Amino acid sequence: MAKKTMAMIGIDYDSSSIRGVRCTRLPDGGAAFSLDNSMEIRGDYSRDEGLASGLAELREKLGIGPGDQVGTVISGKQVYVVQMPFRKLKPEETRKALRLELRKSLPFDATTAAIEFQVLEGFDGKPDEQHLLVTAVANTIIAKHLELMEKAGIKPAIVDTLPTCAANAFFAGNGGFADEDAAHVVLHLGPSVCTLIVSGKTTPFFHRNIYFAAQEVFGQSGADAPTDQERKRRVDSLAEEVMRSIAYYQKNNGGKSIRDLHLLGANADRPELTQVMADKTGLEVFVVDLSDHFADASAISTTEYALALTLAMREN
């Protein structure tokens, strides 16, 4: 039997559910990870007290201990990700200069934001220039997130943003690119908000939030369920917002080619959703599938658990 190594935990939550996975990295050969445990807890997590309690329950059921590496994800209006060319400086000088630069475009106070960046390869530019993927998150959002985790007895080693985590899930699930110059649309479906990302190997990163009540559209039953006509109207409206986002991206990036559309999250594999997206956008539509990375992932939907699984696959 293959010897297992350090346990890695991924946790993803929203206002109505908490998902967690426990994985271990396997020796080289075959699948990279073993999925040891997974758990989804449903409830009302719109308030901090309920969320902390739910996270504590998840910690107990997944057996999260001090030696486990835990990855979590944060989202919201005060989470900002942008790709930009920037002059080459030392890392600390870059961070200080970025704070000044972001004051021009950041929709919240740059002086009270945590700023991180990653140098991207494969982009043409001036000799004294580098391309950066920059994340800025309001310190209050990070502090609240860490406080909730502490109340639940969890100490994250990695805190990612939803836009970058969803993009990483796409890259992990895609396995390669026929056209490295093309951009790809990724759409994460939350219970009330969709996060749209456009990204690629050598294409600019873009994201925006689209309000779409997926839980109401797909999760209600009986008298509370929307009619077929109302469901179609809402899905059509979401597809139109995706098309507007694509048009905006292409207008601002020299008509960059969009290759396909990838969906993840709960309800992402609904046929009525994937078909409308394909018909409206004219793109080939896929659902993110991470099962190839795991020796035994048949017990869960790797599309619904894509964020948690991607966090568990990350390393510091």
N, C-alpha and C positions, 0 to 999 in steps of 0.2 A: 504493500500500500504506500502511496506517495506521502512523504513526510510533509506536514503542514507547518507553516511559519506563523508570524505575528498576526493576531486578529485585527481586522479593520472594520470600523462601523461607519455606515452612512445614514444620516437622518434628514428627512425632508418633511416639512409640515405646512399646513395651511389652516384656514379657519374651520374646516370640517373633518380633517383627518391628519394623522401622524403616521409616517412610514419609516421603518428602520430595517437595515440589513446588517448581518454579521458575515464577513467574508475572511478567508485566509488565502494568501498567495501561495500557489503551488510551485514546485520546482519546474524548470524549463521543460517544455514538451507538452503538447496538447493544450487544453484550456489553461488560462493563466490563474484562475481563481476557483476556489470552492465556496459555494453559497451554503453556509452553515445554519443560518436561521434568518427568518424574515417575519415581520409583524406589521400589521396595519391596525390602528385603533381609530375608530370613528366617534365623533362627538362634537360638541360645540366648543371650539377653541378660539372664539373671537375675543375672549378675555384672558388676561395674563394668568390669573389664578387657575383657570381650567387647563390652560396650555401647560403650565408648569406641572400640574398634577398628571396630565396625560404623558408628558415626557418622562416623569418619574416612573410611571407604569411601564413605559417602553424600556427604560433602563433596566428595570427589574426583570422583565420578560426576556430581553436579549442578553442578560447577564453582563452588562457593561461594567468593566472594572477599571482600576487605575492604570493598568498596563496596556489597555486597548487604545488604538489611535481612532479618534472620532472626527468625522467630517460633517459639518452642518452647512446650511445655506440660508442666506437672508435675501429679502426682496422688499420692494416698496418704492414710493415716489422719490425717496432720498437715497436711491441707489443709482449710480450713473456710471456707464461704461462707454468709452470712446477710443477710437484708434486715431492716431495722429503722427505726422512726421515731426521730429523734434531734434534740436541740435545735440550733438554728442557732448555729454558732460559726465562727471563722476556721479555714481548713484545718488549720493546725498544732495549734491548740487542739482541733479535732475529733479528730485522730489520737491525741493524748494522752488525751483523755477516753474514746475508744473502747477504748483499751488497758485502762483501769480497768474499763469496763463489760463487756468480753469475758471478764474473769477469772471472771465468774459462770457462763458457759456454755461457754467454750472447753475442749475435751477434752484440751488440752495447755497448756504453760506460756505464758501471754500475754506475759510479760516477755521471752521470747526468740523472739518471732514478728514477722515483717514484716507490717504491717497497711496495707492500702490501702482506699480507698473511692471510690464513685461516687455523686453526687447523682442521684436518679431523679425524673423529671417525671411528672405525671399522677396523683399520689396526693393524696387529700384529707387534711387534717390541721390542726393548730393553726397559728396565724399564726407562732409562733416555733419551728416544728418542720419538719424536712425528712426525707424518706425516703432512706435510704442502702443501697446494696449494698456490703457489707463483705467483704473477703477477708483471711484470716489464714493465714499459712504459716510453719511452724517454720523458723527461720533455718538449721538443719542441712540441711533438705531443699533449700533454695535454694542453699546453699553446695555441696552435693554435686552438684546439677544443673549449676551453672556450672563446677565443676571438671571434670566429665565433658566438657562442651562445650569447655572450654579444651584438654583433652588431645586432642580430636578436631580442634582448629584452628578452632572455630566460636565466634563471639562474638554471642550473641543480643541483638537490640535490644528484643525483646518476650518476656516470660515470662508466659504465661497459666496459669490453673488449669483442670483438666479440666472441672469443673462449669460454669464460665462460658463456656469455649470451646464445649462441647457446646450450651449454650443459645444462644450466638451463631450456631452452625451452623444450628440450628432456625430462628431468626429470619431468617437470610439465605436459607434455602431455602423458607420459607413464603410470603414475598412480600406479606403483608398479613393482616388479621384481619377476619372477618365480625363477631365479637363481641369487642371490646377488653376487656370485663369478665370474660371466661372465662379459665380457666387451661389450660395445655397440658402434657402429660406428655412428657418426652423421655428416651429410654433409650439410653445408649451401651454397646455390647457390647465389652468387652475379652476377652482370652483366659481370664481366671479371675474377673474382677470386672465387674459391670455398675454403671454410675453412673446413677442415676435423678434427674432434675430435674423440678420442677414450676415453671412460670414463665408469664408473660403480660405484656401491655402494662401493666396496672394491678393485677396480682395478686402476692401475696407469693412470694418465691423460696424454694425448698426443695430440698435434695438429700440423698441417702443412697447408700451402697454396698450392693450385693447380691451375695453370692458365688454365681457361676454359671459353671461350667467350660465356656464356649462352645467352646473349642478341643477339648476332649475330646468334647463332645456332637456337634459338627458337623465337626470337622477330622480325626478318626481314621478309618482305613479298615482293611479286612481283619479280622483276628482281634482287633485293638485297638478296633474300633468298638463302641459300645454297641448293644444290641439296639433294635429299634423301640420295644418296650415301655419300656425304660429311658430312651430318648431322650424319649419322650412324658412319662414321669413327671417328668423333670428340667425340661422346658419348662413343664409344668403347675405345678410348684413355683415357677418363676420368675414365672409369671403371677399366682400367688396372692400372692407378695411384692409385686408391683406393685399389686395390689388393696388389700393392707394399707396400703401407702404412700399410696394415694389416699384411703382412709378416714381415715387419720391426718391428712392434709393438710386434708381437708374439716372434720374435727372441730375442728381448731385454727384454722380460718379461716372460720368462720361458714357452713359448708356450701357453699363456693365451687364454682361450676359447673366441671366438667372437660369440655373440648370434645373432645379427641382425643389420640392417642398417636403419637409420632414416633420412629422407630428409626434409629440410625446406627452405623457401625463395621463391622468384618468380620463376616460372617454375619447382618447385620441384615435382609437381604432374603430369608432362608430362608422359603419358603412355610409350612413346618410351624411356624415361630415366629410369623409375622404372623397366621396363621389362629387359632392358640390364643390369642394376645393379644386378637384381636377377639372371639372367642367368650367368653372369660373376663371381660373388662372391659366388654364391651358398647360399647366406643368404636370409632370409625373409626380404622384404623391406616394410617400412611403411613411410607415410608422417606424420609429426608432426601435431597433431590436438589439439588445446587448447579450443575448443568450450564448453567442459564440465565445464569449470571454469566460464562461462559467461551465464547470463540469456537470452541474446539476441544478439548473435554473428552471426546470419545468414546473415547479410548484407555484411560481409567481409570473405575472405579466411584467416582462422587463421593460415594456413601454410605460406602464404605470409607475413602476419603481425606478425609472431611468435616472432621476436625480440622485436618489439614495445610493444606487449602485455605482454611479459615476463618482460620487464622493468617497465611497469605500475603496474604489480602485486608485484613488489619488495617493501620492506620497508627498511628504514634506519636501 
